[in-house]
């Protein structure tokens, strides 16, 4: 939840874990042992007091249609963990008739 505020300047909303309960997390890369758990947040709201970004981060918000986000993922314009999250989130949104 901290990351949502820090990186997107959003909070609240309905949180959906995109991996099954008990899943150890998605591997980030074959050469690393790190894993992450992707989430989708539906109906978040602007955070009036967002957390500060980490010093090394340069993150900005942009609103894009789902089709363009998917296209950018297929083009390789995102880091692998972000691409994985995009594909899982779009599947969830389609399966639950949000798209």
RONU-728107 format. One record per residue: x, y, z of N, C-alpha, C, O in turn; residue number from 1; residue in one letter. Coordinates in nm, 3 decimals, always signed. Example, Ala and Ser with C-alpha at 12.3 -4.5 7.8 and 13.67 -1.06 7.14 Angstrom:
SITE      nx      ny      nz     cax     cay     caz      cx      cy      cz      ox      oy      oz  nr rest
SITE  +1.319  -0.569  +0.780  +1.230  -0.450  +0.780  +1.320  -0.330  +0.780  +1.424  -0.332  +0.846   1    A
SITE  +1.285  -0.225  +0.708  +1.367  -0.106  +0.714  +1.290  +0.003  +0.787  +1.341  +0.114  +0.804   2    S
***
This chain:
SITE      nx      ny      nz     cax     cay     caz      cx      cy      cz      ox      oy      oz  nr rest
SITE  +0.083  -0.119  +0.000  +0.000  +0.000  +0.000  +0.087  +0.125  +0.000  +0.049  +0.227  -0.057   1    X
SITE  +0.201  +0.116  +0.064  +0.295  +0.227  +0.065  +0.340  +0.259  -0.078  +0.350  +0.375  -0.116   2    X
SITE  +0.368  +0.154  -0.156  +0.415  +0.173  -0.294  +0.310  +0.242  -0.380  +0.345  +0.322  -0.466   3    X
SITE  +0.183  +0.212  -0.359  +0.077  +0.276  -0.438  +0.079  +0.426  -0.415  +0.065  +0.504  -0.509   4    X
SITE  +0.095  +0.467  -0.290  +0.101  +0.608  -0.257  +0.227  +0.672  -0.313  +0.223  +0.779  -0.374   5    X
SITE  +0.339  +0.605  -0.292  +0.468  +0.658  -0.335  +0.480  +0.669  -0.486  +0.523  +0.772  -0.538   6    X
SITE  +0.442  +0.565  -0.556  +0.468  +0.559  -0.700  +0.352  +0.610  -0.786  +0.373  +0.652  -0.899   7    X
SITE  +0.229  +0.605  -0.733  +0.114  +0.646  -0.813  +0.037  +0.764  -0.754  -0.053  +0.819  -0.818   8    X
SITE  +0.073  +0.801  -0.632  +0.001  +0.909  -0.562  -0.148  +0.875  -0.546  -0.235  +0.963  -0.553   9    X
SITE  -0.175  +0.746  -0.525  -0.311  +0.696  -0.504  -0.317  +0.619  -0.373  -0.214  +0.581  -0.318  10    X
SITE  -0.439  +0.597  -0.323  -0.458  +0.510  -0.207  -0.600  +0.455  -0.208  -0.682  +0.487  -0.294  11    X
SITE  -0.627  +0.372  -0.109  -0.755  +0.303  -0.094  -0.783  +0.212  -0.213  -0.690  +0.154  -0.269  12    X
SITE  -0.909  +0.198  -0.251  -0.944  +0.109  -0.361  -0.954  -0.036  -0.317  -0.925  -0.069  -0.202  13    X
SITE  -0.995  -0.119  -0.408  -1.008  -0.263  -0.383  -0.884  -0.334  -0.436  -0.855  -0.329  -0.555  14    X
SITE  -0.811  -0.398  -0.345  -0.685  -0.465  -0.379  -0.711  -0.609  -0.419  -0.780  -0.683  -0.348  15    X
SITE  -0.657  -0.648  -0.534  -0.670  -0.785  -0.582  -0.531  -0.842  -0.603  -0.454  -0.792  -0.685  16    X
SITE  -0.500  -0.948  -0.529  -0.373  -1.017  -0.550  -0.388  -1.101  -0.676  -0.482  -1.178  -0.689  17    X
SITE  -0.294  -1.085  -0.769  -0.306  -1.151  -0.899  -0.245  -1.290  -0.903  -0.251  -1.357  -1.006  18    X
SITE  -0.189  -1.334  -0.793  -0.140  -1.472  -0.782  -0.228  -1.543  -0.679  -0.288  -1.477  -0.594  19    X
SITE  -0.236  -1.674  -0.684  -0.317  -1.746  -0.586  -0.264  -1.728  -0.444  -0.145  -1.704  -0.424  20    X
SITE  -0.352  -1.740  -0.347  -0.312  -1.732  -0.207  -0.203  -1.836  -0.179  -0.211  -1.949  -0.227  21    X
SITE  -0.103  -1.797  -0.105  +0.006  -1.889  -0.072  +0.113  -1.899  -0.179  +0.214  -1.967  -0.159  22    X
SITE  +0.094  -1.833  -0.291  +0.193  -1.836  -0.399  +0.322  -1.769  -0.350  +0.316  -1.667  -0.282  23    X
SITE  +0.440  -1.825  -0.383  +0.565  -1.769  -0.333  +0.606  -1.639  -0.402  +0.703  -1.576  -0.361  24    X
SITE  +0.535  -1.598  -0.504  +0.567  -1.476  -0.578  +0.625  -1.510  -0.714  +0.678  -1.618  -0.735  25    X
SITE  +0.613  -1.416  -0.805  +0.661  -1.433  -0.942  +0.811  -1.406  -0.944  +0.858  -1.307  -0.889  26    X
SITE  +0.887  -1.494  -1.009  +1.031  -1.472  -1.020  +1.056  -1.349  -1.106  +0.994  -1.332  -1.211  27    X
SITE  +1.147  -1.264  -1.061  +1.176  -1.142  -1.137  +1.265  -1.168  -1.257  +1.246  -1.107  -1.362  28    X
SITE  +1.360  -1.256  -1.243  +1.451  -1.288  -1.353  +1.519  -1.420  -1.324  +1.530  -1.461  -1.208  29    X
SITE  +1.565  -1.487  -1.427  +1.626  -1.619  -1.407  +1.757  -1.612  -1.330  +1.798  -1.712  -1.272  30    X
SITE  +1.822  -1.497  -1.330  +1.951  -1.484  -1.263  +1.940  -1.424  -1.124  +2.042  -1.392  -1.062  31    X
SITE  +1.818  -1.409  -1.073  +1.799  -1.351  -0.939  +1.701  -1.436  -0.859  +1.613  -1.501  -0.916  32    X
SITE  +1.717  -1.435  -0.731  +1.628  -1.512  -0.644  +1.508  -1.429  -0.598  +1.420  -1.480  -0.528  33    X
SITE  +1.502  -1.303  -0.636  +1.394  -1.217  -0.589  +1.262  -1.250  -0.658  +1.258  -1.291  -0.774  34    X
SITE  +1.156  -1.230  -0.583  +1.020  -1.255  -0.631  +0.933  -1.136  -0.594  +0.967  -1.060  -0.504  35    X
SITE  +0.822  -1.122  -0.662  +0.728  -1.015  -0.628  +0.586  -1.068  -0.638  +0.560  -1.166  -0.708  36    X
SITE  +0.496  -1.002  -0.569  +0.355  -1.037  -0.573  +0.280  -0.923  -0.641  +0.271  -0.814  -0.585  37    X
SITE  +0.226  -0.947  -0.762  +0.155  -0.840  -0.833  +0.013  -0.821  -0.778  -0.056  -0.916  -0.743  38    X
SITE  -0.027  -0.696  -0.773  -0.160  -0.658  -0.730  -0.223  -0.567  -0.834  -0.154  -0.498  -0.909  39    X
SITE  -0.355  -0.569  -0.837  -0.435  -0.475  -0.914  -0.519  -0.400  -0.813  -0.575  -0.461  -0.721  40    X
SITE  -0.530  -0.269  -0.828  -0.615  -0.190  -0.738  -0.725  -0.128  -0.823  -0.698  -0.054  -0.917  41    X
SITE  -0.848  -0.159  -0.787  -0.963  -0.108  -0.860  -1.025  +0.006  -0.780  -1.044  -0.004  -0.658  42    X
SITE  -1.055  +0.114  -0.848  -1.117  +0.234  -0.791  -1.035  +0.300  -0.680  -1.090  +0.335  -0.575  43    X
SITE  -0.903  +0.317  -0.701  -0.828  +0.394  -0.601  -0.865  +0.542  -0.613  -0.928  +0.584  -0.710  44    X
SITE  -0.826  +0.619  -0.514  -0.850  +0.763  -0.517  -0.717  +0.836  -0.498  -0.620  +0.779  -0.449  45    X
SITE  -0.715  +0.962  -0.539  -0.593  +1.042  -0.522  -0.557  +1.049  -0.374  -0.643  +1.067  -0.288  46    X
SITE  -0.429  +1.033  -0.346  -0.377  +1.043  -0.210  -0.342  +1.190  -0.184  -0.254  +1.244  -0.249  47    X
SITE  -0.410  +1.254  -0.089  -0.382  +1.396  -0.063  -0.244  +1.419  -0.002  -0.191  +1.529  -0.008  48    X
SITE  -0.186  +1.315  +0.057  -0.053  +1.323  +0.118  +0.032  +1.205  +0.073  +0.065  +1.119  +0.155  49    X
SITE  +0.069  +1.201  -0.056  +0.144  +1.084  -0.104  +0.282  +1.075  -0.040  +0.342  +1.176  -0.003  50    X
SITE  +0.329  +0.952  -0.027  +0.464  +0.927  +0.025  +0.566  +0.976  -0.076  +0.540  +0.979  -0.196  51    X
SITE  +0.683  +1.015  -0.027  +0.791  +1.059  -0.115  +0.849  +0.941  -0.191  +0.858  +0.830  -0.139  52    X
SITE  +0.887  +0.965  -0.316  +0.955  +0.863  -0.394  +1.096  +0.842  -0.337  +1.155  +0.932  -0.278  53    X
SITE  +1.146  +0.720  -0.357  +1.285  +0.695  -0.321  +1.374  +0.783  -0.406  +1.339  +0.819  -0.518  54    X
SITE  +1.489  +0.819  -0.352  +1.581  +0.911  -0.420  +1.617  +0.867  -0.561  +1.628  +0.950  -0.651  55    X
SITE  +1.635  +0.737  -0.581  +1.680  +0.687  -0.711  +1.566  +0.668  -0.811  +1.590  +0.633  -0.926  56    X
SITE  +1.443  +0.691  -0.768  +1.328  +0.670  -0.854  +1.288  +0.797  -0.928  +1.292  +0.907  -0.872  57    X
SITE  +1.249  +0.780  -1.052  +1.189  +0.888  -1.130  +1.064  +0.829  -1.192  +1.069  +0.773  -1.302  58    X
SITE  +0.953  +0.844  -1.123  +0.827  +0.784  -1.165  +0.726  +0.896  -1.187  +0.715  +0.987  -1.105  59    X
SITE  +0.654  +0.888  -1.297  +0.549  +0.985  -1.322  +0.422  +0.910  -1.360  +0.427  +0.795  -1.405  60    X
SITE  +0.310  +0.976  -1.340  +0.182  +0.917  -1.373  +0.144  +0.951  -1.516  +0.177  +1.059  -1.567  61    X
SITE  +0.075  +0.859  -1.579  +0.021  +0.881  -1.712  -0.105  +0.796  -1.724  -0.106  +0.682  -1.679  62    X
SITE  -0.207  +0.849  -1.782  -0.331  +0.773  -1.801  -0.336  +0.726  -1.945  -0.335  +0.807  -2.039  63    X
SITE  -0.340  +0.595  -1.962  -0.340  +0.536  -2.095  -0.455  +0.437  -2.107  -0.492  +0.374  -2.008  64    X
SITE  -0.511  +0.423  -2.225  -0.612  +0.318  -2.245  -0.547  +0.180  -2.230  -0.430  +0.161  -2.262  65    X
SITE  -0.625  +0.085  -2.183  -0.574  -0.051  -2.161  -0.509  -0.108  -2.286  -0.407  -0.176  -2.277  66    X
SITE  -0.566  -0.083  -2.402  -0.512  -0.136  -2.527  -0.370  -0.084  -2.553  -0.284  -0.159  -2.600  67    X
SITE  -0.345  +0.042  -2.522  -0.212  +0.100  -2.541  -0.112  +0.045  -2.439  +0.004  +0.022  -2.471  68    X
SITE  -0.157  +0.025  -2.316  -0.070  -0.035  -2.214  -0.028  -0.174  -2.257  +0.089  -0.211  -2.246  69    X
SITE  -0.123  -0.252  -2.307  -0.093  -0.387  -2.355  +0.004  -0.381  -2.472  +0.098  -0.462  -2.479  70    X
SITE  -0.016  -0.288  -2.564  +0.072  -0.274  -2.679  +0.215  -0.241  -2.634  +0.311  -0.298  -2.684  71    X
SITE  +0.228  -0.149  -2.538  +0.360  -0.112  -2.488  +0.428  -0.232  -2.420  +0.549  -0.248  -2.430  72    X
SITE  +0.350  -0.315  -2.351  +0.407  -0.435  -2.288  +0.459  -0.531  -2.396  +0.570  -0.583  -2.384  73    X
SITE  +0.379  -0.554  -2.499  +0.423  -0.644  -2.607  +0.543  -0.589  -2.683  +0.624  -0.667  -2.735  74    X
SITE  +0.556  -0.458  -2.690  +0.671  -0.397  -2.758  +0.799  -0.404  -2.676  +0.907  -0.374  -2.727  75    X
SITE  +0.788  -0.443  -2.550  +0.905  -0.449  -2.463  +0.944  -0.314  -2.407  +1.060  -0.291  -2.373  76    X
SITE  +0.847  -0.224  -2.396  +0.873  -0.089  -2.344  +0.866  -0.082  -2.192  +0.865  +0.028  -2.136  77    X
SITE  +0.860  -0.196  -2.126  +0.847  -0.200  -1.980  +0.946  -0.300  -1.924  +0.996  -0.387  -1.996  78    X
SITE  +0.974  -0.287  -1.796  +1.056  -0.388  -1.728  +0.973  -0.516  -1.718  +0.850  -0.512  -1.716  79    X
SITE  +1.041  -0.629  -1.712  +0.971  -0.759  -1.709  +0.869  -0.771  -1.597  +0.757  -0.816  -1.624  80    X
SITE  +0.898  -0.733  -1.472  +0.795  -0.743  -1.368  +0.671  -0.659  -1.399  +0.558  -0.699  -1.368  81    X
SITE  +0.692  -0.544  -1.460  +0.578  -0.459  -1.498  +0.497  -0.526  -1.608  +0.374  -0.525  -1.603  82    X
SITE  +0.565  -0.582  -1.707  +0.495  -0.652  -1.815  +0.411  -0.767  -1.759  +0.295  -0.784  -1.797  83    X
SITE  +0.470  -0.846  -1.671  +0.398  -0.959  -1.610  +0.273  -0.910  -1.539  +0.166  -0.968  -1.552  84    X
SITE  +0.288  -0.802  -1.462  +0.175  -0.747  -1.390  +0.068  -0.696  -1.485  -0.051  -0.718  -1.462  85    X
SITE  +0.108  -0.629  -1.592  +0.013  -0.579  -1.692  -0.067  -0.695  -1.751  -0.190  -0.688  -1.758  86    X
SITE  +0.000  -0.801  -1.794  -0.071  -0.913  -1.855  -0.167  -0.979  -1.757  -0.278  -1.016  -1.794  87    X
SITE  -0.124  -0.996  -1.633  -0.211  -1.057  -1.532  -0.329  -0.967  -1.499  -0.442  -1.015  -1.483  88    X
SITE  -0.304  -0.836  -1.489  -0.412  -0.743  -1.457  -0.513  -0.735  -1.571  -0.634  -0.734  -1.547  89    X
SITE  -0.466  -0.730  -1.695  -0.558  -0.726  -1.808  -0.643  -0.853  -1.815  -0.762  -0.847  -1.846  90    X
SITE  -0.581  -0.967  -1.787  -0.658  -1.092  -1.786  -0.768  -1.086  -1.680  -0.882  -1.122  -1.706  91    X
SITE  -0.732  -1.040  -1.560  -0.831  -1.027  -1.453  -0.944  -0.934  -1.497  -1.062  -0.967  -1.483  92    X
SITE  -0.909  -0.819  -1.551  -1.010  -0.721  -1.592  -1.101  -0.777  -1.702  -1.221  -0.750  -1.702  93    X
SITE  -1.045  -0.853  -1.794  -1.127  -0.914  -1.900  -1.215  -1.025  -1.843  -1.333  -1.035  -1.875  94    X
SITE  -1.155  -1.110  -1.760  -1.230  -1.221  -1.702  -1.347  -1.174  -1.615  -1.448  -1.243  -1.603  95    X
SITE  -1.332  -1.056  -1.555  -1.436  -1.004  -1.466  -1.517  -0.891  -1.531  -1.586  -0.814  -1.464  96    X
SITE  -1.506  -0.884  -1.665  -1.586  -0.794  -1.749  -1.572  -0.647  -1.715  -1.668  -0.570  -1.727  97    X
SITE  -1.451  -0.606  -1.673  -1.422  -0.463  -1.660  -1.382  -0.407  -1.796  -1.398  -0.287  -1.821  98    X
SITE  -1.329  -0.493  -1.883  -1.291  -0.453  -2.018  -1.371  -0.533  -2.120  -1.354  -0.515  -2.241  99    X
***
